[in-house]
Amino acid sequence: MRVKIILLTVSHKSIFTKRVHDRLNLYPHYSRILQNPEDYWQQQELYLDYIKHSKLEHLIIDSSQLP
C-alpha cells in the first residue's frame, strides 16, 4: 500500500484569517464549528512538524495564492 500525505498550507496568517472571515460571510452557520483562527494556524504548524519527521511520502502545497 502506497501512502502519501498531502497538506495544504497558507503561508501568512493574514490570508488565513481573511479566508475564515470570508467563509463566515458566505456560510453564517459555520460560526457554530469555527474555532479561533490562531488554533488553526497552530494546527498547521503541528502538521508541518509531523510531516518533516515522517518517513511517508508527502506533498506540501502552499495555497496562499489560489488559481
ZALOLO-731969 format. One record per atom (N, C-alpha, C): x, y, z; residue in one letter. Coordinates in pm, whole numbers, padded with zeros to 5 digits, always signed. Example, Ala and Ser with C-alpha at 12.3 -4.5 7.8 and 13.67 -1.06 7.14 Angstrom:
<nodes>
+01319-00569+00780A +01230-00450+00780A +01320-00330+00780A +01285-00225+00708S +01367-00106+00714S +01290+00003+00787S 
</nodes>
This chain:
<nodes>
+00085-00118+00000M +00000+00000+00000M +00089+00124+00000M +00065+00210-00094R +00140+00335-00102R +00057+00447-00038R +00119+00513+00054V +00051+00621+00126V +00125+00750+00099V +00049+00854+00067K +00107+00987+00051K +00027+01084+00136K +00095+01178+00190I +00030+01282+00269I +00031+01410+00185I -00084+01471+00174I -00095+01600+00103I -00144+01701+00205I -00067+01806+00222L -00103+01910+00318L -00112+02043+00245L -00227+02107+00255L -00246+02241+00200L -00217+02340+00311L -00130+02434+00284T -00092+02532+00385T -00118+02673+00334T -00117+02765+00425V -00125+02908+00394V -00006+02972+00462V +00071+03049+00387S +00198+03099+00440S +00186+03225+00526S +00072+03292+00522H +00057+03415+00601H -00069+03409+00686H -00057+03447+00809K -00173+03446+00899K -00283+03538+00851K -00246+03650+00793S -00348+03746+00748S -00436+03686+00638S -00377+03611+00549I -00454+03546+00443I -00548+03442+00503I -00496+03367+00596F -00577+03265+00661F -00696+03327+00734F -00670+03432+00810T -00777+03500+00884T -00881+03557+00789T -00836+03614+00678K -00929+03668+00578K -01018+03558+00522K -00962+03442+00495R -01041+03331+00441R -01144+03282+00541R -01108+03281+00667V -01204+03241+00771V -01320+03340+00772V -01292+03469+00766H -01399+03569+00767H -01483+03562+00640H -01420+03535+00528D -01495+03519+00403D -01590+03399+00412D -01541+03291+00470R -01625+03173+00485R -01744+03203+00577R -01720+03280+00682L -01830+03317+00771L -01935+03401+00699L -01889+03489+00611N -01983+03572+00536N -02066+03488+00440N -02004+03388+00380L -02077+03301+00286L -02166+03200+00357L -02118+03148+00468Y -02188+03042+00541Y -02199+03080+00688Y -02300+03157+00725P -02313+03202+00864P -02318+03087+00965P -02373+02972+00926H -02380+02859+01018H -02240+02803+01051H -02140+02843+00975Y -02003+02799+01000Y -01954+02845+01138Y -02015+02948+01190S -01974+03001+01321S -01995+02899+01433S -02084+02802+01412R -02109+02701+01515R -01989+02609+01536R -01910+02588+01431I -01796+02497+01443I -01661+02570+01438I -01667+02698+01412L -01545+02777+01397L -01468+02787+01528L -01339+02771+01517Q -01251+02794+01630Q -01175+02924+01605Q -01096+02961+01701N -01012+03078+01687N -00915+03054+01571N -00898+03150+01478P -00804+03131+01366P -00662+03094+01412P -00624+03142+01529E -00491+03108+01582E -00479+02957+01608E -00589+02895+01647D -00589+02749+01669D -00560+02674+01540D -00618+02719+01431Y -00594+02655+01302Y -00448+02674+01258Y -00397+02792+01286W -00258+02822+01250W -00163+02730+01328W -00187+02712+01454Q -00105+02623+01536Q -00117+02479+01489Q -00235+02442+01449Q -00256+02307+01397Q -00176+02284+01269Q -00174+02383+01183Q -00096+02375+01060Q +00052+02356+01093Q +00104+02432+01188E +00244+02419+01228E +00273+02279+01284E +00180+02227+01358L +00196+02092+01414L +00201+01988+01302L +00111+01999+01205Y +00111+01906+01090Y +00242+01915+01012Y +00291+02036+00992L +00418+02052+00920L +00532+01984+00995L +00531+01998+01125D +00635+01934+01206D +00625+01781+01196D +00504+01728+01204Y +00485+01583+01192Y +00532+01531+01057Y +00500+01604+00953I +00538+01561+00818I +00689+01560+00803I +00756+01659+00857K +00902+01665+00845K +00970+01545+00910K +00907+01490+01012H +00965+01376+01083H +00911+01241+01034H +00821+01245+00939S +00760+01123+00889S +00844+01063+00776S +00836+00933+00763K +00904+00864+00653K +00811+00846+00533K +00686+00883+00548L +00590+00871+00438L +00616+00977+00333L +00582+00942+00210E +00592+01042+00104E +00491+01152+00133E +00530+01274+00100H +00438+01384+00126H +00455+01495+00023H +00350+01573+00015L +00348+01690-00073L +00285+01803+00005L +00356+01914+00013I +00304+02031+00082I +00274+02137-00023I +00151+02181-00025I +00107+02279-00124I +00073+02409-00053I +00137+02515-00095D +00107+02647-00039D -00012+02703-00115D -00122+02717-00048S -00245+02764-00113S -00271+02913-00085S -00164+02986-00059S -00179+03130-00034S -00234+03202-00156S -00194+03155-00271Q -00244+03217-00394Q -00320+03110-00471Q -00451+03121-00467L -00535+03023-00535L -00540+03054-00684L -00559+02950-00765P -00565+02973-00911P -00687+03051-00951P 
</nodes>
